[in-house]
């Protein structure tokens, strides 16, 4: 959530509000996990990526299950 929020606020700040890179660079530091230091930053990035993949997979599974459930309901209600 933090990665998403800082990324969006950074982009909107630059594009819509005309803020310079220097004015909002602190958001990129948070966004990329630089505040964790060189040891933990790669772990932060890895966990973010794995979390995103996990959400995509589980969301896809739920979507497929909802389509299967709809087909079963349609078969039950058809004469």
Backbone atoms as SQL, in Angstrom:
CREATE TABLE atoms (id INTEGER PRIMARY KEY, chain TEXT, resi INTEGER, resn TEXT, atom TEXT, x REAL, y REAL, z REAL);
INSERT INTO atoms VALUES
  (1, 'A', 1, 'UNK', 'N', 0.828, -1.189, 0.000),
  (2, 'A', 1, 'UNK', 'CA', 0.000, 0.000, 0.000),
  (3, 'A', 1, 'UNK', 'C', 0.876, 1.257, 0.000),
  (4, 'A', 2, 'UNK', 'N', 1.945, 1.222, 0.804),
  (5, 'A', 2, 'UNK', 'CA', 2.851, 2.370, 0.881),
  (6, 'A', 2, 'UNK', 'C', 3.505, 2.610, -0.475),
  (7, 'A', 3, 'UNK', 'N', 3.924, 1.531, -1.138),
  (8, 'A', 3, 'UNK', 'CA', 4.564, 1.659, -2.447),
  (9, 'A', 3, 'UNK', 'C', 3.612, 2.283, -3.456),
  (10, 'A', 4, 'UNK', 'N', 2.375, 1.832, -3.451),
  (11, 'A', 4, 'UNK', 'CA', 1.387, 2.364, -4.378),
  (12, 'A', 4, 'UNK', 'C', 1.111, 3.839, -4.104),
  (13, 'A', 5, 'UNK', 'N', 0.882, 4.177, -2.854),
  (14, 'A', 5, 'UNK', 'CA', 0.556, 5.561, -2.513),
  (15, 'A', 5, 'UNK', 'C', 1.695, 6.527, -2.834),
  (16, 'A', 6, 'UNK', 'N', 2.913, 6.155, -2.473),
  (17, 'A', 6, 'UNK', 'CA', 4.036, 7.059, -2.737),
  (18, 'A', 6, 'UNK', 'C', 4.292, 7.199, -4.229),
  (19, 'A', 7, 'UNK', 'N', 4.110, 6.114, -4.979),
  (20, 'A', 7, 'UNK', 'CA', 4.285, 6.195, -6.429),
  (21, 'A', 7, 'UNK', 'C', 3.270, 7.111, -7.091),
  (22, 'A', 8, 'UNK', 'N', 2.030, 6.981, -6.685),
  (23, 'A', 8, 'UNK', 'CA', 0.969, 7.815, -7.264),
  (24, 'A', 8, 'UNK', 'C', 1.153, 9.281, -6.869),
  (25, 'A', 9, 'UNK', 'N', 1.420, 9.535, -5.594),
  (26, 'A', 9, 'UNK', 'CA', 1.591, 10.921, -5.141),
  (27, 'A', 9, 'UNK', 'C', 2.806, 11.561, -5.811),
  (28, 'A', 10, 'UNK', 'N', 3.875, 10.795, -5.982),
  (29, 'A', 10, 'UNK', 'CA', 5.072, 11.313, -6.664),
  (30, 'A', 10, 'UNK', 'C', 4.737, 11.725, -8.092),
  (31, 'A', 11, 'UNK', 'N', 4.073, 10.827, -8.829),
  (32, 'A', 11, 'UNK', 'CA', 3.759, 11.114, -10.237),
  (33, 'A', 11, 'UNK', 'C', 2.788, 12.285, -10.359),
  (34, 'A', 12, 'UNK', 'N', 1.762, 12.330, -9.521),
  (35, 'A', 12, 'UNK', 'CA', 0.808, 13.438, -9.585),
  (36, 'A', 12, 'UNK', 'C', 1.458, 14.751, -9.169),
  (37, 'A', 13, 'UNK', 'N', 2.327, 14.690, -8.172),
  (38, 'A', 13, 'UNK', 'CA', 3.033, 15.898, -7.741),
  (39, 'A', 13, 'UNK', 'C', 3.875, 16.495, -8.843),
  (40, 'A', 14, 'UNK', 'N', 4.556, 15.635, -9.597),
  (41, 'A', 14, 'UNK', 'CA', 5.383, 16.127, -10.703),
  (42, 'A', 14, 'UNK', 'C', 4.523, 16.589, -11.876),
  (43, 'A', 15, 'UNK', 'N', 3.528, 15.785, -12.246),
  (44, 'A', 15, 'UNK', 'CA', 2.749, 16.068, -13.451),
  (45, 'A', 15, 'UNK', 'C', 1.708, 17.160, -13.250),
  (46, 'A', 16, 'UNK', 'N', 0.912, 17.060, -12.216),
  (47, 'A', 16, 'UNK', 'CA', -0.197, 17.980, -12.030),
  (48, 'A', 16, 'UNK', 'C', 0.185, 19.244, -11.279),
  (49, 'A', 17, 'UNK', 'N', 1.043, 19.109, -10.294),
  (50, 'A', 17, 'UNK', 'CA', 1.351, 20.252, -9.442),
  (51, 'A', 17, 'UNK', 'C', 2.686, 20.904, -9.765),
  (52, 'A', 18, 'UNK', 'N', 3.410, 20.371, -10.740),
  (53, 'A', 18, 'UNK', 'CA', 4.648, 20.983, -11.198),
  (54, 'A', 18, 'UNK', 'C', 5.770, 20.995, -10.172),
  (55, 'A', 19, 'UNK', 'N', 5.746, 20.061, -9.239),
  (56, 'A', 19, 'UNK', 'CA', 6.802, 20.012, -8.239),
  (57, 'A', 19, 'UNK', 'C', 8.077, 19.449, -8.870),
  (58, 'A', 20, 'UNK', 'N', 9.211, 19.934, -8.423),
  (59, 'A', 20, 'UNK', 'CA', 10.477, 19.438, -8.965),
  (60, 'A', 20, 'UNK', 'C', 10.837, 18.109, -8.320),
  (61, 'A', 21, 'UNK', 'N', 11.760, 17.422, -8.956),
  (62, 'A', 21, 'UNK', 'CA', 12.226, 16.134, -8.437),
  (63, 'A', 21, 'UNK', 'C', 12.804, 16.297, -7.032),
  (64, 'A', 22, 'UNK', 'N', 13.519, 17.372, -6.820),
  (65, 'A', 22, 'UNK', 'CA', 14.132, 17.613, -5.512),
  (66, 'A', 22, 'UNK', 'C', 13.088, 17.834, -4.414),
  (67, 'A', 23, 'UNK', 'N', 11.978, 18.445, -4.765),
  (68, 'A', 23, 'UNK', 'CA', 10.946, 18.733, -3.773),
  (69, 'A', 23, 'UNK', 'C', 10.249, 17.473, -3.262),
  (70, 'A', 24, 'UNK', 'N', 10.129, 16.476, -4.104),
  (71, 'A', 24, 'UNK', 'CA', 9.377, 15.286, -3.697),
  (72, 'A', 24, 'UNK', 'C', 10.205, 14.004, -3.779),
  (73, 'A', 25, 'UNK', 'N', 11.510, 14.145, -3.805),
  (74, 'A', 25, 'UNK', 'CA', 12.367, 12.956, -3.872),
  (75, 'A', 25, 'UNK', 'C', 12.193, 12.052, -2.643),
  (76, 'A', 26, 'UNK', 'N', 11.829, 12.637, -1.522),
  (77, 'A', 26, 'UNK', 'CA', 11.624, 11.822, -0.317),
  (78, 'A', 26, 'UNK', 'C', 10.580, 10.734, -0.557),
  (79, 'A', 27, 'UNK', 'N', 9.615, 10.994, -1.454),
  (80, 'A', 27, 'UNK', 'CA', 8.612, 9.972, -1.764),
  (81, 'A', 27, 'UNK', 'C', 9.241, 8.775, -2.483),
  (82, 'A', 28, 'UNK', 'N', 10.211, 9.036, -3.347),
  (83, 'A', 28, 'UNK', 'CA', 10.901, 7.942, -4.033),
  (84, 'A', 28, 'UNK', 'C', 11.755, 7.143, -3.064),
  (85, 'A', 29, 'UNK', 'N', 12.301, 7.809, -2.072),
  (86, 'A', 29, 'UNK', 'CA', 13.083, 7.097, -1.060),
  (87, 'A', 29, 'UNK', 'C', 12.195, 6.104, -0.325),
  (88, 'A', 30, 'UNK', 'N', 10.976, 6.530, 0.006),
  (89, 'A', 30, 'UNK', 'CA', 10.023, 5.635, 0.665),
  (90, 'A', 30, 'UNK', 'C', 9.546, 4.570, -0.318),
  (91, 'A', 31, 'UNK', 'N', 9.220, 4.988, -1.536),
  (92, 'A', 31, 'UNK', 'CA', 8.680, 4.102, -2.564),
  (93, 'A', 31, 'UNK', 'C', 9.624, 2.935, -2.861),
  (94, 'A', 32, 'UNK', 'N', 10.903, 3.220, -2.955),
  (95, 'A', 32, 'UNK', 'CA', 11.887, 2.196, -3.312),
  (96, 'A', 32, 'UNK', 'C', 12.491, 1.497, -2.106),
  (97, 'A', 33, 'UNK', 'N', 12.143, 1.916, -0.902),
  (98, 'A', 33, 'UNK', 'CA', 12.658, 1.290, 0.302),
  (99, 'A', 33, 'UNK', 'C', 14.094, 1.652, 0.629),
  (100, 'A', 34, 'UNK', 'N', 14.585, 2.768, 0.090),
  (101, 'A', 34, 'UNK', 'CA', 15.968, 3.188, 0.333),
  (102, 'A', 34, 'UNK', 'C', 16.241, 3.465, 1.804),
  (103, 'A', 35, 'UNK', 'N', 15.219, 3.846, 2.538),
  (104, 'A', 35, 'UNK', 'CA', 15.385, 4.166, 3.956),
  (105, 'A', 35, 'UNK', 'C', 15.786, 2.941, 4.779),
  (106, 'A', 36, 'UNK', 'N', 15.619, 1.754, 4.210),
  (107, 'A', 36, 'UNK', 'CA', 15.969, 0.523, 4.911),
  (108, 'A', 36, 'UNK', 'C', 17.459, 0.203, 4.837),
  (109, 'A', 37, 'UNK', 'N', 18.166, 0.879, 3.958),
  (110, 'A', 37, 'UNK', 'CA', 19.591, 0.628, 3.810),
  (111, 'A', 37, 'UNK', 'C', 19.871, -0.397, 2.719),
  (112, 'A', 38, 'UNK', 'N', 21.139, -0.530, 2.358),
  (113, 'A', 38, 'UNK', 'CA', 21.504, -1.406, 1.236),
  (114, 'A', 38, 'UNK', 'C', 21.258, -2.896, 1.496),
  (115, 'A', 39, 'UNK', 'N', 21.194, -3.291, 2.745),
  (116, 'A', 39, 'UNK', 'CA', 20.982, -4.707, 3.058),
  (117, 'A', 39, 'UNK', 'C', 19.516, -5.105, 2.918),
  (118, 'A', 40, 'UNK', 'N', 18.628, -4.292, 3.437),
  (119, 'A', 40, 'UNK', 'CA', 17.208, -4.651, 3.447),
  (120, 'A', 40, 'UNK', 'C', 16.433, -4.176, 2.220),
  (121, 'A', 41, 'UNK', 'N', 16.971, -3.215, 1.484),
  (122, 'A', 41, 'UNK', 'CA', 16.254, -2.688, 0.322),
  (123, 'A', 41, 'UNK', 'C', 15.914, -3.775, -0.700),
  (124, 'A', 42, 'UNK', 'N', 16.855, -4.653, -1.079),
  (125, 'A', 42, 'UNK', 'CA', 16.490, -5.704, -2.040),
  (126, 'A', 42, 'UNK', 'C', 15.417, -6.655, -1.508),
  (127, 'A', 43, 'UNK', 'N', 15.417, -6.898, -0.213),
  (128, 'A', 43, 'UNK', 'CA', 14.392, -7.766, 0.378),
  (129, 'A', 43, 'UNK', 'C', 13.029, -7.093, 0.295),
  (130, 'A', 44, 'UNK', 'N', 12.996, -5.790, 0.536),
  (131, 'A', 44, 'UNK', 'CA', 11.757, -5.009, 0.438),
  (132, 'A', 44, 'UNK', 'C', 11.192, -5.090, -0.984),
  (133, 'A', 45, 'UNK', 'N', 12.064, -4.919, -1.956),
  (134, 'A', 45, 'UNK', 'CA', 11.640, -4.964, -3.362),
  (135, 'A', 45, 'UNK', 'C', 11.149, -6.370, -3.710),
  (136, 'A', 46, 'UNK', 'N', 11.872, -7.382, -3.260),
  (137, 'A', 46, 'UNK', 'CA', 11.472, -8.763, -3.529),
  (138, 'A', 46, 'UNK', 'C', 10.115, -9.073, -2.913),
  (139, 'A', 47, 'UNK', 'N', 9.918, -8.691, -1.668),
  (140, 'A', 47, 'UNK', 'CA', 8.639, -8.953, -1.008),
  (141, 'A', 47, 'UNK', 'C', 7.495, -8.185, -1.665),
  (142, 'A', 48, 'UNK', 'N', 7.767, -6.973, -2.116),
  (143, 'A', 48, 'UNK', 'CA', 6.751, -6.216, -2.848),
  (144, 'A', 48, 'UNK', 'C', 6.353, -6.939, -4.129),
  (145, 'A', 49, 'UNK', 'N', 7.329, -7.412, -4.866),
  (146, 'A', 49, 'UNK', 'CA', 7.065, -8.126, -6.112),
  (147, 'A', 49, 'UNK', 'C', 6.310, -9.424, -5.870),
  (148, 'A', 50, 'UNK', 'N', 6.750, -10.183, -4.868),
  (149, 'A', 50, 'UNK', 'CA', 6.065, -11.431, -4.545),
  (150, 'A', 50, 'UNK', 'C', 4.634, -11.179, -4.076),
  (151, 'A', 51, 'UNK', 'N', 4.437, -10.114, -3.312),
  (152, 'A', 51, 'UNK', 'CA', 3.091, -9.758, -2.865),
  (153, 'A', 51, 'UNK', 'C', 2.181, -9.424, -4.035),
  (154, 'A', 52, 'UNK', 'N', 2.707, -8.689, -4.998),
  (155, 'A', 52, 'UNK', 'CA', 1.921, -8.345, -6.177),
  (156, 'A', 52, 'UNK', 'C', 1.567, -9.593, -6.970),
  (157, 'A', 53, 'UNK', 'N', 2.540, -10.481, -7.181),
  (158, 'A', 53, 'UNK', 'CA', 2.252, -11.722, -7.893),
  (159, 'A', 53, 'UNK', 'C', 1.210, -12.556, -7.156),
  (160, 'A', 54, 'UNK', 'N', 1.318, -12.629, -5.844),
  (161, 'A', 54, 'UNK', 'CA', 0.358, -13.391, -5.044),
  (162, 'A', 54, 'UNK', 'C', -1.057, -12.820, -5.205),
  (163, 'A', 55, 'UNK', 'N', -1.166, -11.497, -5.174),
  (164, 'A', 55, 'UNK', 'CA', -2.486, -10.873, -5.339),
  (165, 'A', 55, 'UNK', 'C', -3.046, -11.128, -6.740),
  (166, 'A', 56, 'UNK', 'N', -2.190, -11.108, -7.762),
  (167, 'A', 56, 'UNK', 'CA', -2.650, -11.396, -9.122),
  (168, 'A', 56, 'UNK', 'C', -3.153, -12.835, -9.243),
  (169, 'A', 57, 'UNK', 'N', -2.409, -13.779, -8.675),
  (170, 'A', 57, 'UNK', 'CA', -2.802, -15.189, -8.750),
  (171, 'A', 57, 'UNK', 'C', -4.096, -15.426, -7.987),
  (172, 'A', 58, 'UNK', 'N', -4.176, -14.962, -6.750),
  (173, 'A', 58, 'UNK', 'CA', -5.386, -15.206, -5.966),
  (174, 'A', 58, 'UNK', 'C', -6.594, -14.469, -6.549),
  (175, 'A', 59, 'UNK', 'N', -6.374, -13.284, -7.082),
  (176, 'A', 59, 'UNK', 'CA', -7.470, -12.567, -7.738),
  (177, 'A', 59, 'UNK', 'C', -7.953, -13.292, -8.977),
  (178, 'A', 60, 'UNK', 'N', -7.016, -13.836, -9.746),
  (179, 'A', 60, 'UNK', 'CA', -7.389, -14.615, -10.928),
  (180, 'A', 60, 'UNK', 'C', -8.173, -15.861, -10.553),
  (181, 'A', 61, 'UNK', 'N', -7.749, -16.535, -9.491),
  (182, 'A', 61, 'UNK', 'CA', -8.458, -17.724, -9.021),
  (183, 'A', 61, 'UNK', 'C', -9.878, -17.360, -8.593),
  (184, 'A', 62, 'UNK', 'N', -10.028, -16.273, -7.862),
  (185, 'A', 62, 'UNK', 'CA', -11.372, -15.849, -7.434),
  (186, 'A', 62, 'UNK', 'C', -12.242, -15.497, -8.636),
  (187, 'A', 63, 'UNK', 'N', -11.655, -14.872, -9.653),
  (188, 'A', 63, 'UNK', 'CA', -12.406, -14.521, -10.856),
  (189, 'A', 63, 'UNK', 'C', -12.885, -15.781, -11.575),
  (190, 'A', 64, 'UNK', 'N', -12.006, -16.758, -11.725),
  (191, 'A', 64, 'UNK', 'CA', -12.377, -18.020, -12.371),
  (192, 'A', 64, 'UNK', 'C', -13.468, -18.722, -11.576),
  (193, 'A', 65, 'UNK', 'N', -13.337, -18.738, -10.254),
  (194, 'A', 65, 'UNK', 'CA', -14.350, -19.388, -9.419),
  (195, 'A', 65, 'UNK', 'C', -15.699, -18.688, -9.524),
  (196, 'A', 66, 'UNK', 'N', -15.685, -17.372, -9.668),
  (197, 'A', 66, 'UNK', 'CA', -16.964, -16.660, -9.795),
  (198, 'A', 66, 'UNK', 'C', -17.644, -17.001, -11.111),
  (199, 'A', 67, 'UNK', 'N', -16.861, -17.194, -12.178),
  (200, 'A', 67, 'UNK', 'CA', -17.457, -17.601, -13.451),
  (201, 'A', 67, 'UNK', 'C', -18.008, -19.015, -13.367),
  (202, 'A', 68, 'UNK', 'N', -17.283, -19.917, -12.699),
  (203, 'A', 68, 'UNK', 'CA', -17.763, -21.289, -12.535),
  (204, 'A', 68, 'UNK', 'C', -19.029, -21.325, -11.685),
  (205, 'A', 69, 'UNK', 'N', -19.063, -20.522, -10.634),
  (206, 'A', 69, 'UNK', 'CA', -20.250, -20.461, -9.786),
  (207, 'A', 69, 'UNK', 'C', -21.451, -19.938, -10.537),
  (208, 'A', 70, 'UNK', 'N', -21.233, -18.976, -11.424),
  (209, 'A', 70, 'UNK', 'CA', -22.333, -18.421, -12.224),
  (210, 'A', 70, 'UNK', 'C', -22.876, -19.476, -13.183),
  (211, 'A', 71, 'UNK', 'N', -22.016, -20.278, -13.775),
  (212, 'A', 71, 'UNK', 'CA', -22.470, -21.336, -14.679),
  (213, 'A', 71, 'UNK', 'C', -23.312, -22.365, -13.929),
  (214, 'A', 72, 'UNK', 'N', -22.887, -22.729, -12.714),
  (215, 'A', 72, 'UNK', 'CA', -23.649, -23.702, -11.923),
  (216, 'A', 72, 'UNK', 'C', -25.022, -23.141, -11.574),
  (217, 'A', 73, 'UNK', 'N', -25.061, -21.870, -11.189),
  (218, 'A', 73, 'UNK', 'CA', -26.355, -21.254, -10.851),
  (219, 'A', 73, 'UNK', 'C', -27.263, -21.201, -12.066),
  (220, 'A', 74, 'UNK', 'N', -26.692, -20.906, -13.242),
  (221, 'A', 74, 'UNK', 'CA', -27.493, -20.849, -14.460),
  (222, 'A', 74, 'UNK', 'C', -28.071, -22.225, -14.813),
  (223, 'A', 75, 'UNK', 'N', -27.279, -23.296, -14.602),
  (224, 'A', 75, 'UNK', 'CA', -27.767, -24.653, -14.905),
  (225, 'A', 75, 'UNK', 'C', -28.909, -25.038, -13.967),
  (226, 'A', 76, 'UNK', 'N', -28.819, -24.631, -12.729),
  (227, 'A', 76, 'UNK', 'CA', -29.847, -24.967, -11.735),
  (228, 'A', 76, 'UNK', 'C', -31.165, -24.255, -12.072),
  (229, 'A', 77, 'UNK', 'N', -31.102, -23.021, -12.508),
  (230, 'A', 77, 'UNK', 'CA', -32.324, -22.253, -12.771),
  (231, 'A', 77, 'UNK', 'C', -32.927, -22.543, -14.143),
  (232, 'A', 78, 'UNK', 'N', -32.144, -23.131, -15.067),
  (233, 'A', 78, 'UNK', 'CA', -32.703, -23.470, -16.393),
  (234, 'A', 78, 'UNK', 'C', -33.588, -24.694, -16.274),
  (235, 'A', 79, 'UNK', 'N', -34.766, -24.671, -16.969),
  (236, 'A', 79, 'UNK', 'CA', -35.669, -25.836, -16.923),
  (237, 'A', 79, 'UNK', 'C', -35.159, -26.985, -17.754);
